[in-house]
C-alpha cells in the first residue's frame, strides 16, 4: 500500500515545527490534520456497527490483558456479535491497518494472537532487540538465574524458553 498520500507538507518541510509554550503553528498543524483526514478515502469507508461493537468489546479487555487469543476471547466476542470466521479476519485486518490493534498473519502462531495493547508488544520486542552494552542490566538476569541465557541471546540471537 502507498502511504505517500498521508505525508503532509508544510511549505517545503515534511514536518510542522510547533512551539508548545507559545502555541506557534499548533492551529496550522490542526488544520492540516483535519484536512488530510477528511480527504482520506479510508476515512469514508463504512464499517458495520457489529464490527465496531466487536472492536469495542475486544478493547474493553485492555485493563486486564495485553493480548487476546483467537481460540479464547476473540472467537467468543466474534460469536457474540454474529461475525463469521471470514468476517472476523477481515475486521481484524481493517483494525490492524488502522492501528487500533496488532494482528499479524504471516504464521499460524501469529494469526492466533490479537494484541490490544501495542505498547506491550513494543516493550517486549525492545527487550530482545537492543544494544546490550547500553540497555542490558546483566545483574537482573543473574538475579533471575538467566545470565547464561541472556549471554547466548545477545551473542548469538537465540533466546531460551526460560528467557
ABEGO torsion letter per residue (X at the ends): XBAAAABBBBEABABBBBBAAAGBGAAAAAAAAAAAAAABAAAABBBBAAAAAAAAAAAAAAAABABBBAABAAAAAAAAAGBBAAAAAAAAAAAAAAGABBBBAABAAAAABBBABAAAAAAAAAAABBBAAAABBAAAAAAAGAAAAAAAAAAAGBBBAAX
